[in-house]
């Protein structure tokens, strides 16, 4: 796999565009850029991502106590309409625990965005959850339907099946709060390493991030 991060660039976004990033990126920024951003962008730029707990680390994740099941709004029908935001996420850890990375692939109509970020020393489960958190933080509009695909049975169980979190409670709680902001969001299990384009792209982005 190539070591250099691939950065997607999308221009000329339409009025209801769901993918938006800033025009001024730092040299090491891993987020794709776009231009001509209009008022109704549904995906936030890094300038407004830096809210509380945007990316969790292994240093602030408690390991005791359980968290209640997630909000019921994630149990909507799996309808895919023109205005649906499609997300594929993946997390990777070399050594588990070891150097970790996340990959996020977002698509809204003809517009796409990729995120590949290193998250330091971590586990596979934390990387999978952090990728989901990062993807949801990227969305500016909460009224559009969202379909998030992951190959992590752990993440799906924790976020959609009411599994109790014996570890990573703070990260799980933050994600559940994000989920509660969306009017129509559904998490969907996808098979890993099965040639599914979105999943393969997210996997590549996560793996590549480990090498940064």
C-alpha atoms as one frame of an Amber mdcrd trajectory, in Angstrom:
protein
   0.000   0.000   0.000   1.311   3.479  -0.730   2.619   5.481   2.191   1.516
   8.875   1.044  -1.995   9.928   1.943  -4.374  10.304  -0.933  -6.380  13.489
  -0.664  -9.629  13.821  -2.558 -10.517  17.235  -3.979 -14.058  18.128  -4.980
 -15.011  21.437  -6.545 -18.163  23.354  -7.452 -20.486  22.141  -4.722 -24.210
  22.580  -5.254 -26.606  24.301  -2.894 -27.501  21.166  -0.930 -23.974  19.797
  -0.857 -23.174  17.560   2.082 -19.393  17.604   1.864 -17.462  20.744   2.673
 -13.929  21.503   3.788 -11.925  24.731   4.166  -9.761  26.372   1.549  -6.788
  26.913   3.859  -5.285  23.645   5.003  -2.104  23.135   6.989   0.690  21.153
   5.433  -0.051  17.955   7.362  -3.823  18.101   7.260  -5.366  14.811   6.167
  -8.783  16.115   5.163  -9.804  16.561   1.543 -10.487  20.096   0.371 -13.213
  21.658  -1.712 -13.993  25.130  -2.975 -17.051  27.360  -3.437 -18.805  26.233
  -0.272 -22.430  27.272  -0.059 -24.768  27.863   2.826 -26.416  24.458   3.019
 -23.288  22.315   3.430 -24.030  19.257   5.539 -20.498  18.309   6.472 -18.568
  20.529   8.807 -15.129  21.992   8.238 -12.255  21.415  10.660 -12.745  24.901
  12.125 -15.923  23.800  13.810 -14.898  20.239  14.554 -12.770  21.156  17.534
 -15.579  20.872  20.032 -15.384  18.743  23.124 -13.923  15.267  22.740 -13.676
  15.342  18.943 -11.168  12.509  18.908 -10.843  10.175  21.881  -7.504   8.916
  23.137  -6.586   5.968  25.302  -5.688   8.388  28.080  -9.214   9.575  28.807
 -11.235   6.413  28.399 -12.471   4.940  31.691 -12.821   1.185  31.919 -15.609
   0.776  34.512 -19.375   1.185  34.629 -21.797   0.547  31.810 -23.767   2.864
  29.584 -27.458   2.663  28.756 -28.601   1.512  25.283 -28.463   4.079  22.459
 -31.207   6.397  21.284 -34.015   4.816  19.268 -33.535   7.073  16.264 -30.850
   4.770  14.887 -33.466   2.106  14.170 -34.988   3.753  11.123 -35.596   1.987
   7.838 -32.618   1.486   5.592 -33.922   3.759   2.843 -31.427   5.259   0.422
 -32.725   8.458  -1.154 -31.031  11.119  -3.238 -30.464  13.237  -0.130 -28.938
  10.427   1.934 -25.388  10.860   3.217 -23.478   7.594   2.807 -20.565   6.910
   5.173 -18.075   4.063   5.403 -15.770   3.960   8.414 -12.898   1.759   9.473
 -10.325   1.704  12.248  -7.016  -0.134  12.405  -4.387  -0.846  15.033  -1.049
  -2.423  14.202  -0.410  -4.870  17.033  -3.711  -4.258  18.844  -2.757  -2.353
  20.879  -0.353  -0.410  18.734  -0.202   2.505  16.304  -3.746   3.276  15.207
  -5.459   4.999  12.330  -8.968   5.790  11.156 -10.468   5.945   7.694 -13.715
   7.656   6.696 -15.296   7.778   3.253 -18.300  10.094   2.837 -20.531  10.454
  -0.195 -23.408  12.831  -0.871 -24.855  12.661  -4.358 -21.858  13.093  -6.692
 -19.626  14.584  -4.006 -17.079  12.579  -2.025 -14.675  13.125   0.830 -11.975
  11.029   2.469 -10.435  11.310   5.937  -7.290   9.456   6.981  -5.906  10.248
  10.427  -3.420   8.726  12.838  -4.738   8.459  16.414  -1.632   7.212  18.200
  -1.276   4.085  20.334  -4.659   2.418  20.625  -6.728  -0.730  20.112  -8.817
  -1.907  17.160 -12.070  -1.303  19.029 -11.150   2.249  19.972 -10.051   2.931
  16.386 -13.359   1.620  15.018 -15.370   3.778  17.412 -13.201   6.832  16.826
 -13.684   6.526  13.064 -17.449   6.600  13.591 -17.163   9.571  15.936 -14.986
  11.444  13.449 -17.457  10.796  10.643 -20.449  12.069  12.630 -18.559  15.162
  13.753 -17.941  15.920  10.088 -21.670  16.274   9.390 -22.995  19.788   9.731
 -26.620  19.105   8.881 -28.565  16.713  11.054 -31.835  16.782   9.127 -30.579
  14.696   6.210 -30.777  10.899   6.381 -27.482   9.177   7.177 -26.456   5.574
   6.477 -23.200   4.568   8.135 -21.550   1.304   7.125 -19.004  -0.475   9.329
 -17.503  -3.954   9.427 -17.060  -3.782  13.207 -19.435  -6.090  15.068 -18.201
  -4.538  18.311 -19.130  -1.000  17.256 -22.540  -2.106  16.015 -23.265  -4.023
  19.195 -22.262  -1.136  21.446 -24.094   1.528  19.450 -27.185  -0.248  18.116
 -27.854  -3.437  20.086 -27.653  -2.126  23.626 -24.449  -3.917  24.560 -23.006
  -2.637  27.825 -19.599  -1.028  27.459 -17.173  -2.415  30.037 -14.445  -0.248
  28.497 -14.306   2.956  26.470 -17.413   4.350  28.188 -16.532   7.990  27.645
 -15.994   7.513  23.918 -19.196   5.490  23.583 -21.171   8.129  25.503 -19.856
  10.880  23.224 -20.879   8.944  20.109 -24.342   8.270  21.473 -24.799  11.979
  22.105 -23.854  12.648  18.489 -26.296  10.008  17.276 -29.087  11.710  19.189
 -28.670  14.862  17.100 -29.705  13.173  13.865 -33.280  12.883  12.682 -32.710
   9.751  10.596 -29.529   7.717  11.066 -28.908   4.015  10.660 -25.830   1.855
  11.187 -25.404  -1.028   8.754 -23.082  -4.031   9.008 -20.921  -4.570   5.951
 -18.560  -7.446   5.269 -14.888  -6.513   5.499 -12.383  -7.297   2.746 -15.162
  -8.397   0.399 -14.518  -5.980  -2.442 -17.172  -3.466  -1.346 -15.866  -0.164
  -2.688 -16.735   2.108   0.222 -15.465  -0.348   2.819 -12.256  -0.985   0.892
 -11.607   2.754   0.635 -12.155   3.268   4.355  -9.862   0.327   5.122  -7.126
   1.751   2.887  -7.420   5.158   4.547  -7.210   3.664   8.049  -4.247   1.439
   7.210  -2.419   4.261   5.488  -2.907   6.505   8.523  -0.942   4.082  10.706
   2.148   4.756   8.609   2.020   8.527   8.981
